[in-house]
């Protein structure tokens, strides 16, 4: 069971070059930190995938261990954990997030 | 000892910070009065020099692993080098976002 969840997480991370694990959805976030993170990501202007961990309690339980990251949201880009809300916001304010997301999106598009 | 004090002690010992602020922000969230669940930490340390944010946060998370596993629900982290602090963040410390209710959100969201 736990192993199945880890496999699912790995698949999600591998198949979505920009992926946000969050509480709620970008349109209806359930937590202030998830809300900030998804807003910053949306304003980068690229499509991204998200997983609502409140709807997926198994992922909520397993991902922190797999990621060695205790909290949500978590932003994964090209298979790597970028960070949580505070890192996302600080990168966004410096313009680094926009750069990273644009690059990942154009790479993903050219691979399709 | 309060969780707030434990966080403070552990971070002081681990990072020899030049500035450290541990704030209990639990009262802003959907938890009973007097809770110690939501914290914000601002920490300025020479240890962060040349390290990316994810590595700095991982280092802090590691020091507070027990508290994160058992007590802390949310930990806002602001980790700076001395230069980042004096150049910008000392005057512009980020605010934590408003609570949206978390898993216990009512049918009609407040925001």
Backbone of each chain as ProteinMPNN parsed JSONL, in Angstrom:
{"seq_chain_A": "XXXXXXXXXXXXXXXXXXXXXXXXXXXXXXXXXXXXXXXXXXXXXXXXXXXXXXXXXXXXXXXXXXXXXXXXXXXXXXXXXXXXXXXXXXXXXXXXXXXXXXXXXXXXXXXX", "coords_chain_A": {"N_chain_A": [[0.836, -1.204, 0.0], [1.753, 1.34, 1.001], [3.957, 1.388, -0.636], [2.775, 1.403, -3.139], [1.701, 3.964, -3.122], [4.014, 5.546, -3.067], [5.028, 4.83, -5.566], [3.061, 5.95, -7.17], [3.418, 8.651, -6.6], [5.999, 9.02, -7.615], [5.508, 8.602, -10.311], [3.774, 10.717, -10.879], [5.482, 12.876, -10.47], [7.39, 12.379, -12.393], [5.926, 12.573, -14.73], [4.901, 15.108, -14.899], [6.161, 18.125, -15.602], [5.998, 20.499, -14.27], [4.782, 20.698, -11.164], [2.528, 21.015, -8.525], [2.025, 20.181, -5.24], [-0.6, 20.59, -3.131], [-2.894, 22.121, -0.69], [-6.203, 21.9, -1.314], [-7.376, 23.496, -4.346], [-5.89, 25.437, -7.055], [-7.89, 27.274, -7.751], [-9.585, 27.152, -5.56], [-8.128, 27.289, -2.933], [-7.206, 25.698, 0.176], [-5.643, 26.61, 2.176], [-3.59, 29.18, 3.42], [-0.892, 29.231, 2.72], [-0.72, 27.448, 0.58], [-2.362, 28.815, -1.125], [-0.957, 31.239, -1.656], [1.314, 30.15, -2.899], [0.239, 28.868, -5.178], [-0.852, 31.026, -6.474], [1.393, 32.572, -7.121], [2.624, 30.805, -8.842], [0.687, 30.578, -10.87], [0.813, 33.134, -11.889], [3.081, 33.048, -13.328], [2.372, 32.288, -15.781], [2.365, 29.866, -17.166], [1.209, 26.549, -17.977], [0.441, 24.294, -15.339], [0.564, 21.294, -13.326], [-1.461, 20.073, -10.606], [-1.833, 18.534, -7.379], [-4.312, 17.842, -5.116], [-3.816, 17.463, -1.851], [-5.514, 17.119, 0.247], [-7.563, 15.671, -0.766], [-6.272, 13.392, -1.234], [-5.275, 11.509, 0.941], [-3.399, 9.481, 1.287], [-1.208, 10.251, -0.236], [-0.648, 12.609, 1.057], [0.288, 11.577, 3.439], [2.549, 10.065, 2.705], [4.25, 11.532, 0.956], [5.787, 13.608, 2.348], [7.775, 12.065, 3.625], [9.022, 10.769, 1.484], [9.949, 12.971, 0.053], [11.539, 14.12, 1.908], [10.689, 16.434, 3.149], [8.831, 18.394, 5.239], [6.343, 19.722, 5.004], [3.416, 21.186, 3.325], [2.552, 23.622, 0.823], [4.288, 21.851, -1.897], [6.546, 22.409, -4.415], [7.411, 20.904, -7.397], [9.742, 20.718, -9.941], [10.698, 19.56, -13.019], [11.26, 17.02, -11.952], [12.509, 17.602, -9.568], [12.511, 18.743, -6.201], [11.623, 22.007, -5.6], [10.846, 23.659, -3.512], [8.957, 24.909, -0.636], [6.217, 27.107, 0.247], [7.5, 29.536, 1.18], [9.965, 29.564, -0.119], [9.142, 29.522, -2.776], [7.838, 32.017, -2.898], [9.934, 33.807, -2.324], [11.65, 33.311, -4.454], [9.975, 34.062, -6.502], [9.669, 36.801, -6.042], [12.188, 37.65, -6.682], [12.276, 37.152, -9.324], [13.217, 34.754, -10.12], [11.673, 32.48, -10.084], [9.857, 32.743, -12.213], [11.611, 32.534, -14.358], [12.623, 29.91, -14.046], [10.251, 28.41, -14.345], [9.356, 29.12, -16.906], [11.424, 28.113, -18.444], [11.247, 25.35, -17.855], [8.723, 24.832, -18.895], [9.053, 25.361, -21.624], [10.923, 23.467, -22.299], [9.463, 21.123, -21.785], [7.489, 21.411, -23.718], [8.916, 21.163, -26.088], [9.61, 18.565, -25.988], [7.345, 17.189, -26.461]], "CA_chain_A": [[0.0, 0.0, 0.0], [2.647, 2.502, 1.044], [4.825, 1.327, -1.813], [1.93, 1.853, -4.251], [1.598, 5.427, -3.049], [5.307, 6.094, -3.492], [5.091, 4.651, -7.015], [2.17, 6.953, -7.77], [4.085, 9.951, -6.451], [7.122, 9.055, -8.569], [4.914, 8.732, -11.637], [3.275, 12.097, -11.011], [6.623, 13.784, -10.563], [8.067, 12.13, -13.669], [5.091, 12.906, -15.888], [4.504, 16.523, -14.904], [7.415, 18.845, -15.383], [5.721, 21.51, -13.232], [3.763, 20.026, -10.357], [2.362, 21.584, -7.186], [1.221, 19.475, -4.247], [-1.161, 21.681, -2.323], [-4.165, 21.88, -0.008], [-7.228, 22.513, -2.147], [-6.999, 23.678, -5.752], [-5.519, 26.841, -7.282], [-9.097, 28.119, -7.739], [-10.173, 27.151, -4.223], [-7.121, 26.756, -2.006], [-7.699, 25.507, 1.548], [-4.627, 27.026, 3.133], [-2.97, 30.419, 2.958], [0.413, 28.963, 2.12], [-1.016, 26.863, -0.726], [-2.943, 29.879, -1.935], [0.146, 32.099, -2.112], [2.182, 29.404, -3.807], [-0.413, 28.63, -6.466], [-0.997, 32.32, -7.159], [2.696, 32.933, -7.71], [2.845, 29.895, -9.964], [-0.234, 30.96, -11.946], [1.21, 34.383, -12.541], [4.201, 32.768, -14.239], [1.747, 32.211, -17.098], [2.516, 28.564, -17.834], [0.348, 25.503, -17.419], [1.09, 23.403, -14.373], [-0.304, 20.291, -12.729], [-1.49, 20.124, -9.153], [-2.491, 17.443, -6.667], [-4.903, 18.289, -3.854], [-3.468, 16.41, -0.893], [-6.645, 16.875, 1.147], [-8.348, 14.624, -1.424], [-5.392, 12.227, -1.375], [-4.623, 11.366, 2.253], [-2.238, 8.584, 1.194], [-0.084, 11.071, -0.713], [-0.34, 13.535, 2.152], [1.053, 10.853, 4.459], [3.81, 9.488, 2.216], [5.149, 12.454, 0.247], [6.808, 14.257, 3.189], [8.895, 11.146, 3.86], [9.725, 10.565, 0.214], [10.606, 14.223, -0.328], [12.263, 14.654, 3.069], [10.208, 17.817, 3.28], [7.752, 18.082, 6.164], [5.102, 20.504, 4.907], [2.839, 21.522, 2.025], [2.725, 23.069, -0.521], [5.602, 21.471, -2.429], [6.654, 22.598, -5.868], [8.385, 20.029, -8.066], [10.011, 21.102, -11.323], [11.589, 18.614, -13.699], [11.63, 15.911, -11.082], [13.237, 18.025, -8.362], [11.789, 19.613, -5.276], [12.122, 23.389, -5.561], [10.659, 24.099, -2.133], [7.605, 25.204, -0.18], [5.67, 28.439, -0.001], [8.429, 30.657, 1.402], [10.971, 29.54, -1.183], [8.441, 29.921, -3.995], [7.591, 33.461, -2.858], [11.192, 34.556, -2.414], [12.122, 33.181, -5.838], [9.073, 34.841, -7.344], [9.983, 38.223, -5.877], [13.466, 37.942, -7.35], [12.153, 36.831, -10.75], [13.857, 33.459, -10.409], [10.645, 31.455, -10.295], [9.366, 32.923, -13.564], [12.651, 31.999, -15.239], [12.635, 28.454, -13.889], [9.0, 27.85, -14.863], [9.36, 29.321, -18.37], [12.395, 27.166, -18.987], [10.688, 23.996, -17.733], [7.579, 24.722, -19.8], [9.483, 25.29, -23.018], [11.553, 22.151, -22.458], [8.395, 20.117, -21.858], [6.792, 21.579, -24.999], [9.756, 20.68, -27.182], [9.705, 17.105, -25.889], [6.048, 16.579, -26.784]], "C_chain_A": [[0.875, 1.259, 0.0], [3.505, 2.571, -0.206], [4.057, 1.791, -3.048], [1.867, 3.377, -4.29], [2.888, 6.069, -3.523], [5.448, 5.974, -5.014], [4.231, 5.693, -7.729], [2.808, 8.334, -7.722], [5.202, 10.085, -7.49], [6.615, 9.277, -9.991], [4.452, 10.165, -11.875], [4.423, 13.07, -11.23], [7.327, 13.629, -11.91], [7.254, 12.651, -14.848], [4.694, 14.372, -15.965], [5.716, 17.383, -14.591], [7.234, 20.0, -14.394], [4.535, 20.998, -12.414], [3.722, 20.622, -8.946], [1.483, 20.658, -6.344], [0.712, 20.522, -3.276], [-2.418, 21.241, -1.577], [-5.241, 22.637, -0.758], [-6.735, 22.611, -3.58], [-6.573, 25.129, -5.949], [-6.735, 27.773, -7.251], [-9.71, 28.209, -6.352], [-9.194, 26.541, -3.224], [-7.668, 26.688, -0.576], [-6.727, 25.996, 2.591], [-3.922, 28.245, 2.557], [-1.648, 30.207, 2.249], [0.233, 28.371, 0.713], [-1.572, 27.918, -1.674], [-1.859, 30.791, -2.518], [0.983, 31.407, -3.172], [1.523, 29.234, -5.168], [-0.63, 29.943, -7.218], [0.302, 32.749, -7.825], [2.945, 32.089, -8.948], [1.946, 30.261, -11.14], [0.255, 32.208, -12.658], [2.491, 34.223, -13.361], [3.682, 32.522, -15.656], [1.933, 30.906, -17.85], [1.56, 27.567, -17.184], [1.127, 24.685, -16.386], [0.079, 22.402, -13.825], [-0.355, 20.501, -11.224], [-2.175, 18.875, -8.604], [-3.006, 18.022, -5.361], [-4.68, 17.19, -2.816], [-4.576, 16.169, 0.136], [-7.569, 15.805, 0.569], [-7.548, 13.324, -1.534], [-4.602, 11.994, -0.093], [-3.404, 10.447, 2.215], [-1.004, 9.355, 0.726], [0.34, 12.057, 0.375], [0.538, 12.853, 3.203], [2.439, 10.452, 3.969], [4.782, 10.5, 1.62], [6.179, 13.149, 1.153], [8.014, 13.364, 3.455], [9.722, 10.978, 2.596], [10.545, 11.809, -0.149], [11.605, 14.702, 0.72], [11.962, 16.135, 3.23], [8.904, 17.748, 4.057], [6.394, 18.708, 5.859], [4.607, 20.639, 3.469], [2.55, 23.008, 1.989], [4.159, 22.624, -0.815], [5.573, 21.675, -3.941], [7.773, 21.715, -6.421], [8.532, 20.477, -9.506], [11.061, 20.165, -11.899], [12.152, 17.566, -12.738], [12.367, 16.294, -9.813], [12.38, 18.924, -7.485], [12.434, 20.998, -5.26], [11.992, 23.938, -4.142], [9.194, 24.316, -1.801], [7.249, 26.656, -0.433], [6.71, 29.556, 0.119], [9.49, 30.739, 0.317], [10.345, 30.005, -2.5], [8.27, 31.441, -4.033], [8.887, 34.27, -2.993], [11.768, 34.492, -3.823], [11.271, 34.029, -6.783], [9.42, 36.328, -7.275], [11.287, 38.614, -6.558], [13.409, 37.674, -8.852], [12.732, 35.481, -11.115], [12.832, 32.376, -10.719], [10.14, 31.518, -11.745], [10.331, 32.291, -14.563], [12.63, 30.474, -15.248], [11.417, 27.813, -14.551], [8.959, 27.974, -16.386], [10.273, 28.296, -19.035], [11.832, 25.742, -18.979], [9.549, 23.798, -18.727], [8.048, 24.59, -21.247], [10.206, 23.969, -23.291], [10.497, 21.068, -22.636], [7.695, 20.18, -23.209], [7.614, 20.995, -26.143], [9.9, 19.161, -27.148], [8.424, 16.416, -26.337], [5.973, 16.113, -28.23]], "O_chain_A": [[0.755, 2.12, -0.872], [3.751, 3.642, -0.76], [4.608, 2.484, -3.904], [1.967, 3.992, -5.351], [2.862, 7.028, -4.293], [5.927, 6.898, -5.672], [4.625, 6.243, -8.757], [2.742, 9.092, -8.689], [5.336, 11.114, -8.153], [7.202, 10.028, -10.769], [4.704, 10.748, -12.93], [4.345, 13.969, -12.067], [7.798, 14.605, -12.496], [7.814, 13.113, -15.842], [4.2, 14.826, -16.997], [6.233, 17.377, -13.474], [8.194, 20.431, -13.755], [3.421, 20.883, -12.925], [4.744, 20.719, -8.268], [0.335, 20.388, -6.697], [1.495, 21.254, -2.671], [-2.939, 20.147, -1.795], [-5.207, 23.865, -0.835], [-5.806, 21.911, -3.984], [-6.862, 25.972, -5.1], [-6.642, 28.911, -6.791], [-10.295, 29.234, -6.001], [-9.397, 25.431, -2.733], [-8.486, 27.514, -0.173], [-6.965, 25.815, 3.785], [-3.688, 28.327, 1.352], [-1.321, 30.915, 1.296], [0.941, 28.745, -0.222], [-1.286, 27.911, -2.871], [-1.847, 31.074, -3.716], [1.319, 31.991, -4.203], [2.166, 29.431, -6.199], [-0.597, 29.972, -8.448], [0.302, 33.231, -8.958], [3.415, 32.587, -9.971], [2.395, 30.255, -12.286], [0.129, 32.33, -13.877], [2.931, 35.169, -14.015], [4.452, 32.543, -16.617], [1.684, 30.847, -19.054], [1.16, 27.711, -16.029], [2.319, 24.424, -16.551], [-1.127, 22.647, -13.861], [0.581, 21.038, -10.632], [-2.989, 18.247, -9.28], [-2.25, 18.614, -4.59], [-5.283, 16.119, -2.895], [-4.583, 15.143, 0.816], [-8.27, 15.115, 1.309], [-8.097, 12.28, -1.888], [-3.399, 12.252, -0.045], [-2.48, 10.607, 3.013], [0.101, 9.141, 1.225], [1.528, 12.303, 0.582], [1.424, 13.48, 3.783], [3.402, 10.494, 4.735], [5.996, 10.352, 1.758], [7.341, 13.268, 0.763], [9.146, 13.846, 3.506], [10.951, 11.034, 2.626], [11.686, 11.705, -0.6], [12.421, 15.584, 0.451], [12.853, 16.962, 3.42], [7.955, 17.113, 3.599], [5.384, 18.264, 6.405], [5.294, 20.253, 2.523], [2.321, 23.606, 3.04], [5.1, 22.964, -0.099], [4.69, 21.176, -4.639], [8.918, 21.775, -5.973], [7.536, 20.603, -10.218], [12.15, 20.0, -11.351], [13.349, 17.278, -12.723], [12.805, 15.424, -9.06], [11.622, 19.759, -7.979], [13.616, 21.149, -4.952], [12.9, 24.593, -3.631], [8.305, 23.958, -2.574], [7.896, 27.344, -1.222], [6.788, 30.424, -0.749], [9.872, 31.826, -0.118], [10.944, 30.783, -3.243], [8.52, 32.077, -5.057], [8.927, 35.285, -3.687], [12.305, 35.476, -4.331], [11.776, 34.629, -7.732], [9.463, 37.022, -8.291], [11.47, 39.763, -6.959], [14.373, 37.936, -9.57], [12.741, 35.101, -12.286], [13.087, 31.472, -11.513], [10.013, 30.493, -12.415], [9.915, 31.601, -15.494], [12.622, 29.838, -16.301], [11.538, 26.796, -15.234], [8.568, 27.032, -17.075], [9.927, 27.698, -20.054], [11.93, 25.021, -19.972], [9.42, 22.732, -19.33], [7.499, 23.794, -22.009], [10.109, 23.42, -24.389], [10.609, 20.21, -23.511], [7.346, 19.149, -23.785], [7.059, 20.398, -27.066], [10.264, 18.541, -28.148], [8.411, 15.207, -26.568], [4.948, 15.581, -28.655]]}, "seq_chain_B": "XXXXXXXXXXXXXXXXXXXXXXXXXXXXXXXXXXXXXXXXXXXXXXXXXXXXXXXXXXXXXXXXXXXXXXXXXXXXXXXXXXXXXXXXXXXXXXXXXXXXXXXXXXXXXXX", "coords_chain_B": {"N_chain_B": [[8.89, 23.062, 28.816], [7.967, 25.586, 26.456], [6.999, 25.012, 23.021], [7.802, 27.033, 21.374], [10.021, 28.082, 22.75], [11.717, 25.871, 22.669], [12.211, 25.637, 19.923], [13.589, 28.016, 19.534], [15.882, 27.67, 21.15], [17.098, 25.397, 19.956], [17.675, 26.337, 17.388], [19.358, 28.468, 17.924], [21.535, 27.101, 18.956], [22.308, 25.539, 16.78], [22.833, 27.191, 14.53], [24.181, 29.511, 15.205], [22.959, 32.182, 14.981], [22.938, 35.611, 13.769], [20.742, 37.072, 13.89], [17.588, 36.216, 15.194], [14.24, 35.339, 15.086], [11.491, 33.957, 16.508], [8.222, 33.307, 15.965], [5.072, 32.687, 17.307], [2.397, 31.972, 15.507], [-0.003, 30.834, 15.781], [-2.477, 31.694, 16.741], [-3.655, 32.942, 14.626], [-4.808, 31.041, 13.177], [-6.877, 28.099, 12.406], [-7.199, 26.791, 15.025], [-7.367, 25.646, 18.486], [-7.433, 28.142, 21.191], [-4.3, 29.206, 22.572], [-2.732, 27.327, 21.33], [0.225, 25.736, 20.003], [1.064, 25.569, 17.14], [1.439, 26.777, 14.633], [4.157, 28.369, 13.279], [6.477, 31.053, 12.716], [9.669, 31.617, 11.494], [12.383, 33.743, 11.472], [15.59, 33.837, 10.446], [18.949, 34.705, 10.557], [22.024, 33.911, 9.428], [25.54, 33.244, 9.197], [26.018, 30.715, 8.283], [24.425, 30.227, 6.099], [25.517, 31.265, 3.902], [26.215, 31.166, 0.478], [24.567, 28.98, 0.101], [21.785, 27.383, -1.458], [18.26, 28.228, -1.253], [16.651, 25.948, -0.763], [18.399, 24.204, 0.426], [19.111, 25.537, 2.757], [16.618, 25.625, 4.052], [16.179, 22.899, 4.351], [18.189, 22.304, 6.153], [17.337, 23.674, 8.46], [14.863, 22.406, 8.861], [15.805, 19.87, 9.473], [17.073, 20.216, 11.938], [14.857, 20.78, 13.467], [13.368, 18.468, 13.358], [12.072, 16.625, 15.139], [10.179, 18.272, 16.442], [8.732, 19.109, 14.227], [7.611, 16.722, 13.415], [6.03, 16.049, 15.578], [4.735, 18.262, 16.762], [4.641, 20.778, 15.37], [2.584, 22.263, 12.976], [2.642, 24.054, 10.869], [5.356, 25.75, 9.43], [6.725, 28.667, 8.772], [9.451, 29.788, 6.989], [12.2, 31.93, 6.958], [15.153, 32.467, 5.726], [18.241, 33.931, 5.865], [21.329, 35.308, 4.632], [23.828, 37.394, 6.197], [24.298, 39.553, 4.532], [22.122, 39.567, 2.724], [20.155, 40.112, 4.539], [20.836, 42.674, 5.656], [20.896, 44.157, 3.321], [18.31, 44.041, 2.264], [16.091, 42.426, 3.452], [15.799, 43.065, 6.154], [14.389, 45.409, 6.263], [12.195, 44.609, 4.935], [10.644, 42.372, 5.887], [8.957, 39.362, 5.202], [5.393, 38.813, 5.297], [3.292, 36.351, 6.828], [0.863, 34.296, 5.134], [-2.765, 34.692, 5.228], [-4.897, 32.527, 7.135], [-6.816, 29.944, 5.601], [-8.495, 28.14, 6.594], [-7.771, 25.474, 6.293], [-7.915, 21.867, 6.48], [-10.258, 21.904, 7.817], [-12.058, 23.566, 6.695], [-15.038, 25.501, 6.418], [-18.269, 25.181, 4.748], [-18.779, 27.59, 3.53], [-16.373, 29.534, 2.434], [-14.294, 31.907, 4.119], [-12.657, 33.923, 3.057]], "CA_chain_B": [[9.27, 24.242, 28.013], [7.072, 25.787, 25.315], [7.574, 24.657, 21.72], [8.469, 28.243, 20.898], [11.33, 28.157, 23.4], [12.533, 24.764, 22.161], [12.637, 26.022, 18.568], [14.584, 29.073, 19.689], [17.118, 27.073, 21.696], [17.725, 24.506, 18.982], [18.207, 27.116, 16.274], [20.511, 29.223, 18.447], [22.664, 26.185, 19.099], [22.724, 24.938, 15.512], [23.218, 28.109, 13.453], [24.768, 30.747, 15.736], [22.401, 33.273, 14.174], [23.153, 37.001, 14.174], [19.382, 37.512, 14.201], [16.636, 35.109, 15.232], [12.922, 35.687, 15.6], [10.541, 32.843, 16.435], [6.89, 33.855, 16.254], [3.943, 31.757, 17.348], [1.29, 32.588, 14.754], [-1.122, 29.883, 15.85], [-3.743, 32.383, 16.992], [-4.244, 33.378, 13.36], [-5.244, 29.857, 12.432], [-8.081, 27.384, 12.823], [-6.807, 25.884, 16.109], [-7.829, 26.158, 19.785], [-6.596, 29.177, 21.815], [-3.141, 28.721, 23.318], [-2.041, 26.279, 20.57], [1.555, 25.995, 19.445], [0.986, 24.762, 15.916], [1.899, 27.529, 13.466], [5.274, 29.233, 13.653], [7.28, 31.71, 11.685], [11.04, 31.809, 11.934], [13.305, 34.546, 10.671], [16.911, 33.516, 10.966], [20.053, 35.241, 9.767], [23.222, 33.206, 9.891], [26.627, 33.096, 8.211], [25.981, 29.345, 7.754], [23.628, 30.142, 4.878], [26.326, 31.833, 2.822], [26.489, 30.285, -0.657], [23.657, 27.834, 0.032], [20.479, 27.68, -2.046], [17.188, 28.26, -0.239], [16.168, 24.625, -0.385], [19.368, 23.6, 1.34], [18.965, 26.233, 4.049], [15.382, 25.16, 4.695], [16.372, 21.505, 4.755], [19.032, 22.311, 7.356], [16.493, 24.068, 9.591], [13.906, 21.307, 9.075], [16.5, 18.739, 10.095], [17.285, 20.547, 13.355], [13.555, 20.782, 14.147], [12.638, 17.29, 12.862], [11.177, 16.083, 16.168], [9.068, 19.196, 16.646], [7.91, 19.083, 13.013], [6.87, 15.465, 13.37], [5.108, 15.866, 16.703], [3.992, 19.42, 17.262], [4.45, 21.916, 14.473], [1.769, 21.994, 11.803], [3.133, 24.912, 9.788], [6.567, 26.482, 9.791], [7.17, 29.603, 7.745], [10.897, 29.928, 7.185], [12.87, 32.985, 6.21], [16.559, 32.203, 6.045], [19.043, 34.894, 5.123], [22.708, 35.6, 5.009], [23.913, 38.737, 6.778], [24.228, 40.551, 3.476], [20.725, 39.612, 2.265], [19.397, 40.731, 5.624], [21.077, 44.119, 5.774], [20.601, 44.804, 2.035], [16.902, 44.092, 1.868], [14.996, 41.825, 4.215], [15.629, 43.695, 7.464], [13.338, 46.409, 6.089], [11.08, 44.041, 4.168], [10.395, 40.988, 6.301], [7.709, 38.913, 4.603], [4.282, 38.469, 6.174], [2.698, 35.053, 6.566], [-0.464, 34.437, 4.543], [-3.938, 34.46, 6.079], [-5.417, 31.158, 7.181], [-8.047, 29.723, 4.835], [-9.291, 27.114, 7.259], [-7.146, 24.162, 6.197], [-8.804, 20.735, 6.262], [-11.509, 22.092, 8.538], [-12.761, 24.69, 6.1], [-16.496, 25.38, 6.4], [-18.825, 25.158, 3.391], [-18.666, 28.924, 2.945], [-15.054, 30.071, 2.771], [-14.336, 33.278, 4.638], [-11.927, 34.88, 2.215]], "C_chain_B": [[8.311, 24.37, 26.823], [7.787, 25.394, 24.025], [8.357, 25.84, 21.151], [9.895, 28.336, 21.459], [12.264, 27.058, 22.901], [13.086, 25.106, 20.775], [13.787, 27.025, 18.674], [15.93, 28.496, 20.135], [17.862, 26.249, 20.665], [18.36, 25.296, 17.839], [19.413, 27.947, 16.707], [21.747, 28.333, 18.498], [23.202, 25.738, 17.741], [23.322, 25.942, 14.526], [23.953, 29.366, 13.921], [24.267, 31.984, 14.986], [22.801, 34.654, 14.687], [21.8, 37.663, 14.441], [18.466, 36.302, 14.188], [15.321, 35.604, 15.813], [12.003, 34.487, 15.404], [9.181, 33.366, 16.867], [5.858, 32.746, 16.251], [2.752, 32.452, 16.679], [0.026, 31.746, 14.817], [-2.471, 30.583, 16.015], [-4.418, 32.855, 15.709], [-4.884, 32.221, 12.605], [-6.39, 29.133, 13.12], [-7.749, 26.329, 13.884], [-7.269, 26.469, 17.442], [-6.894, 27.235, 20.349], [-5.437, 28.552, 22.586], [-2.352, 27.649, 22.572], [-0.631, 26.719, 20.198], [1.695, 25.14, 18.199], [1.6, 25.456, 14.702], [2.993, 28.512, 13.899], [5.88, 29.913, 12.44], [8.666, 31.945, 12.265], [11.767, 32.706, 10.947], [14.681, 34.321, 11.259], [17.983, 33.996, 9.999], [21.339, 34.62, 10.292], [24.281, 33.132, 8.799], [26.639, 31.69, 7.597], [25.271, 29.253, 6.405], [24.367, 30.682, 3.657], [26.554, 30.793, 1.71], [25.584, 29.068, -0.77], [22.332, 28.256, -0.61], [19.401, 27.55, -0.964], [16.767, 26.869, 0.202], [17.11, 23.959, 0.61], [19.297, 24.238, 2.736], [17.729, 25.717, 4.789], [15.52, 23.717, 5.167], [17.2, 21.434, 6.042], [18.205, 22.671, 8.592], [15.491, 22.95, 9.911], [14.554, 20.135, 9.808], [16.697, 18.99, 11.589], [15.966, 20.457, 14.137], [12.72, 19.551, 13.801], [11.642, 16.745, 13.893], [9.947, 16.962, 16.34], [8.139, 19.181, 15.43], [7.056, 17.824, 12.959], [5.771, 15.431, 14.419], [4.219, 17.064, 16.994], [3.663, 20.48, 16.216], [3.628, 21.502, 13.255], [2.275, 22.818, 10.609], [4.342, 25.703, 10.278], [6.969, 27.366, 8.611], [8.634, 29.916, 8.022], [11.459, 31.036, 6.316], [14.334, 32.978, 6.616], [17.454, 33.107, 5.207], [20.5, 34.887, 5.566], [22.726, 37.02, 5.583], [23.743, 39.819, 5.718], [22.79, 40.693, 2.957], [19.864, 40.363, 3.279], [19.59, 42.238, 5.631], [20.743, 44.845, 4.467], [19.11, 44.979, 1.79], [15.907, 43.668, 2.947], [14.777, 42.418, 5.6], [14.492, 44.725, 7.41], [12.071, 45.812, 5.477], [10.788, 42.605, 4.586], [9.01, 40.553, 5.831], [6.649, 38.565, 5.652], [3.777, 37.08, 5.822], [1.3, 35.238, 6.003], [-1.573, 34.195, 5.56], [-4.347, 32.995, 6.025], [-6.678, 31.07, 6.327], [-8.846, 28.568, 5.407], [-8.707, 25.721, 7.214], [-8.158, 23.073, 5.925], [-10.171, 20.925, 6.9], [-12.33, 23.23, 7.956], [-14.267, 24.462, 6.1], [-16.976, 25.458, 4.956], [-18.725, 26.524, 2.729], [-17.336, 29.537, 3.352], [-15.141, 31.544, 3.165], [-13.768, 34.293, 3.659], [-12.826, 35.464, 1.138]], "O_chain_B": [[7.894, 23.362, 26.252], [9.015, 25.435, 23.943], [9.413, 25.679, 20.54], [10.845, 28.631, 20.733], [13.461, 27.286, 22.73], [14.264, 24.893, 20.492], [14.809, 26.9, 18.0], [16.974, 28.802, 19.56], [19.077, 26.368, 20.506], [19.452, 24.962, 17.378], [20.37, 28.109, 15.949], [22.849, 28.746, 18.137], [24.41, 25.576, 17.572], [24.222, 25.591, 13.763], [24.312, 30.205, 13.095], [25.06, 32.739, 14.424], [22.982, 34.847, 15.889], [21.721, 38.682, 15.128], [18.546, 35.462, 13.292], [15.287, 36.207, 16.886], [11.766, 34.053, 14.277], [9.011, 33.814, 18.001], [5.778, 31.96, 15.307], [2.181, 33.397, 17.224], [-0.893, 31.916, 14.017], [-3.485, 30.12, 15.491], [-5.617, 33.136, 15.704], [-5.437, 32.407, 11.52], [-6.815, 29.477, 14.223], [-7.981, 25.137, 13.683], [-7.536, 27.668, 17.525], [-5.705, 27.251, 20.031], [-5.587, 27.486, 23.183], [-1.392, 27.108, 23.121], [-0.337, 27.91, 20.094], [2.368, 24.11, 18.211], [2.206, 24.809, 13.848], [2.781, 29.364, 14.762], [5.807, 29.424, 11.313], [8.808, 32.417, 13.393], [11.765, 32.458, 9.741], [14.91, 34.586, 12.439], [17.932, 33.732, 8.798], [21.693, 34.787, 11.459], [23.96, 32.978, 7.621], [27.201, 31.489, 6.52], [25.492, 28.304, 5.652], [23.895, 30.565, 2.526], [27.025, 29.686, 1.971], [25.797, 28.214, -1.631], [21.821, 29.343, -0.342], [19.576, 26.889, 0.059], [16.549, 26.626, 1.39], [16.678, 23.246, 1.515], [19.409, 23.553, 3.753], [17.78, 25.414, 5.981], [15.042, 23.356, 6.242], [16.938, 20.602, 6.911], [18.351, 22.049, 9.644], [15.295, 22.593, 11.072], [13.931, 19.493, 10.654], [16.509, 18.089, 12.406], [15.958, 20.104, 15.317], [11.496, 19.58, 13.933], [10.499, 16.439, 13.552], [8.819, 16.472, 16.378], [6.918, 19.233, 15.573], [5.911, 17.861, 12.509], [4.706, 14.857, 14.191], [3.078, 16.903, 17.425], [2.553, 21.012, 16.179], [3.94, 20.515, 12.588], [2.324, 22.326, 9.481], [4.35, 26.247, 11.383], [7.481, 26.888, 7.599], [9.008, 30.263, 9.142], [11.23, 31.081, 5.108], [14.699, 33.423, 7.704], [17.424, 33.05, 3.978], [20.844, 34.521, 6.69], [21.745, 37.755, 5.464], [23.132, 40.859, 5.963], [22.3, 41.808, 2.775], [18.975, 41.135, 2.921], [18.618, 42.993, 5.615], [20.353, 46.012, 4.491], [18.693, 45.961, 1.175], [15.008, 44.423, 3.315], [13.689, 42.292, 6.163], [13.74, 44.893, 8.37], [11.008, 46.433, 5.499], [10.695, 41.718, 3.738], [8.022, 41.261, 6.025], [6.964, 38.089, 6.742], [3.823, 36.671, 4.662], [0.616, 36.206, 6.337], [-1.358, 33.582, 6.606], [-4.17, 32.317, 5.013], [-7.502, 31.984, 6.318], [-9.774, 28.074, 4.766], [-9.096, 24.864, 8.007], [-9.147, 23.3, 5.229], [-11.123, 20.215, 6.578], [-13.192, 23.794, 8.631], [-14.727, 23.357, 5.815], [-16.2, 25.762, 4.05], [-18.6, 26.614, 1.508], [-17.183, 30.007, 4.48], [-15.94, 32.311, 2.628], [-14.324, 35.373, 3.461], [-12.379, 36.286, 0.339]]}, "name": "protein", "num_of_chains": 2, "seq": "XXXXXXXXXXXXXXXXXXXXXXXXXXXXXXXXXXXXXXXXXXXXXXXXXXXXXXXXXXXXXXXXXXXXXXXXXXXXXXXXXXXXXXXXXXXXXXXXXXXXXXXXXXXXXXXXXXXXXXXXXXXXXXXXXXXXXXXXXXXXXXXXXXXXXXXXXXXXXXXXXXXXXXXXXXXXXXXXXXXXXXXXXXXXXXXXXXXXXXXXXXXXXXXXXXXXXXXXXXXXXXX"}
